Amino acid sequence: MRAPGCRDDAWNARERAEGPLQRADRNFAELLQELRVVLTGVQILFGFLLTLSFSARFDALDGVQHAVFVVTLSAAALSSTLLVAPVAAHRLLFQRGRKRELVRCGHRMALAGLTALAVTLSAGLFLVLDLAVGRATAAAMTGGLLLVTAVLWVGVPLRMRGTPTPR
């Protein structure tokens, strides 16, 4: 039985003239580039959320709004932590010959971080819309965002996964 992640080694060797370690290096570089793109936004959002509890209007939040704020802030912190985790793992595993495992683990951390980001975005949207237009509209629009997120982040890529790769 082949190890996970090895199923494409023959294709990579044939189509890219790339060995398993070169593939792991490329995959990790691609993962880091993706993390750079998303992490800046997550950290700015987290910093903004940290300041909200010091605003004058924060005391006017009702119980639901306060709970949603806590969920939003916690999800932003979790998202940031998960998206930075592959970099921390790389530092601890540097020059230990574990790049393939690092790529697999980093991939899982990035997916978990994106899930936490989806929670952050939807909860943050709900909180702001609840204050601006009311709870029912906020719930409906947040549900719409979650649907669009599920389709674009999960549905479309899974559908692409099932189609043959063009030559």
C-alpha positions as CSV (number, residue, x, y, z in Angstrom):
1,M,0.0,0.0,0.0
2,R,1.3,3.4,-0.9
3,A,1.6,6.2,1.6
4,P,-1.0,9.0,1.5
5,G,-0.1,11.7,-1.0
6,C,2.0,9.3,-3.1
7,R,-0.7,8.5,-5.6
8,D,0.3,11.3,-7.8
9,D,4.1,10.7,-7.7
10,A,4.1,8.8,-11.0
11,W,2.0,11.6,-12.7
12,N,4.3,14.3,-11.3
13,A,7.4,12.4,-12.4
14,R,6.0,11.9,-15.9
15,E,4.3,15.3,-16.5
16,R,6.5,17.6,-14.4
17,A,9.8,15.7,-14.2
18,E,9.4,16.2,-10.5
19,G,10.3,13.7,-7.7
20,P,8.4,13.2,-4.5
21,L,10.7,15.6,-2.5
22,Q,10.5,18.3,-5.2
23,R,6.8,17.9,-5.2
24,A,6.7,18.3,-1.4
25,D,8.8,21.5,-1.6
26,R,6.5,22.9,-4.3
27,N,3.4,22.0,-2.4
28,F,4.7,23.6,0.8
29,A,5.7,26.8,-1.1
30,E,2.2,26.9,-2.6
31,L,0.6,26.4,0.8
32,L,2.7,29.2,2.3
33,Q,1.7,31.6,-0.5
34,E,-2.0,30.7,0.1
35,L,-1.5,31.3,3.8
36,R,0.1,34.7,3.1
37,V,-2.9,35.8,1.1
38,V,-5.5,34.9,3.8
39,L,-3.6,35.5,7.0
40,T,-3.2,39.2,6.6
41,G,-6.9,39.7,6.3
42,V,-7.6,37.4,9.2
43,Q,-5.1,39.3,11.5
44,I,-6.5,42.7,10.5
45,L,-10.0,41.5,11.2
46,F,-8.9,40.0,14.6
47,G,-7.2,43.3,15.6
48,F,-10.4,45.2,14.7
49,L,-12.5,42.8,16.7
50,L,-10.2,43.3,19.7
51,T,-10.9,47.0,19.7
52,L,-14.7,46.7,19.5
53,S,-15.0,45.7,23.2
54,F,-13.6,49.2,24.1
55,S,-16.2,51.1,22.0
56,A,-19.0,53.0,23.6
57,R,-21.7,51.0,21.8
58,F,-20.3,47.6,23.1
59,D,-22.2,48.0,26.4
60,A,-25.5,48.3,24.4
61,L,-25.2,44.8,23.0
62,D,-27.9,42.4,24.1
63,G,-27.2,38.8,25.2
64,V,-27.4,37.3,21.7
65,Q,-25.2,40.1,20.2
66,H,-22.6,39.7,23.0
67,A,-22.5,35.9,22.4
68,V,-22.1,36.4,18.7
69,F,-19.3,38.8,19.3
70,V,-17.5,36.3,21.6
71,V,-17.9,33.6,18.9
72,T,-16.6,35.9,16.2
73,L,-13.6,37.0,18.2
74,S,-12.8,33.4,19.3
75,A,-13.2,32.1,15.7
76,A,-10.9,34.9,14.4
77,A,-8.2,33.9,17.0
78,L,-8.6,30.2,16.2
79,S,-8.4,31.0,12.4
80,S,-5.2,33.0,12.9
81,T,-3.7,30.3,15.1
82,L,-4.5,27.5,12.6
83,L,-3.2,29.5,9.6
84,V,0.1,30.3,11.3
85,A,0.5,26.7,12.6
86,P,2.1,25.3,9.4
87,V,4.8,27.9,9.7
88,A,5.5,27.1,13.3
89,A,5.5,23.4,12.5
90,H,8.0,24.0,9.7
91,R,10.3,25.9,12.1
92,L,10.2,22.9,14.6
93,L,10.7,20.4,11.8
94,F,13.3,22.3,9.8
95,Q,15.9,20.1,8.1
96,R,14.4,16.9,9.7
97,G,13.4,15.3,6.4
98,R,9.7,15.6,7.2
99,K,8.5,17.8,4.4
100,R,5.9,15.4,3.0
101,E,4.3,15.0,6.5
102,L,4.5,18.7,7.0
103,V,2.6,19.4,3.8
104,R,-0.2,16.9,4.7
105,C,-0.5,18.3,8.3
106,G,-0.2,21.9,7.0
107,H,-3.0,21.2,4.5
108,R,-5.3,20.0,7.3
109,M,-4.4,23.0,9.5
110,A,-5.2,25.4,6.6
111,L,-8.6,23.7,5.9
112,A,-9.4,24.0,9.6
113,G,-8.3,27.7,9.6
114,L,-10.5,28.4,6.6
115,T,-13.4,26.8,8.4
116,A,-12.8,29.0,11.4
117,L,-12.6,32.0,9.0
118,A,-16.0,31.1,7.5
119,V,-17.4,31.1,11.1
120,T,-15.7,34.5,11.7
121,L,-17.0,36.1,8.6
122,S,-20.6,34.8,9.0
123,A,-20.8,35.6,12.7
124,G,-19.3,39.1,12.1
125,L,-21.7,39.7,9.3
126,F,-24.6,38.6,11.6
127,L,-23.5,40.9,14.4
128,V,-23.2,44.0,12.2
129,L,-26.4,43.3,10.3
130,D,-28.3,42.6,13.5
131,L,-27.4,46.0,14.7
132,A,-28.0,47.7,11.4
133,V,-31.2,46.0,10.0
134,G,-32.5,43.6,12.6
135,R,-32.1,40.0,13.6
136,A,-34.4,38.4,10.9
137,T,-32.7,40.1,8.0
138,A,-29.3,39.5,9.6
139,A,-30.1,35.7,9.9
140,A,-31.3,35.5,6.3
141,M,-28.3,37.4,4.9
142,T,-25.9,35.4,7.0
143,G,-27.5,32.2,5.8
144,G,-27.0,33.4,2.2
145,L,-23.3,34.1,2.9
146,L,-22.9,30.6,4.4
147,L,-24.5,29.1,1.3
148,V,-22.3,31.0,-1.1
149,T,-19.2,30.1,1.0
150,A,-20.1,26.4,1.0
151,V,-20.7,26.4,-2.7
152,L,-17.5,28.4,-3.6
153,W,-15.2,27.0,-1.0
154,V,-16.4,23.4,-1.0
155,G,-18.9,22.6,-3.8
156,V,-17.0,24.0,-6.8
157,P,-13.6,22.5,-5.8
158,L,-15.2,19.1,-5.1
159,R,-16.9,19.2,-8.4
160,M,-13.6,20.1,-10.1
161,R,-12.0,17.2,-8.3
162,G,-14.4,14.8,-10.0
163,T,-13.7,15.9,-13.6
164,P,-10.8,14.5,-15.6
165,T,-7.6,16.5,-15.7
166,P,-7.1,18.0,-19.2
167,R,-3.9,17.0,-20.9
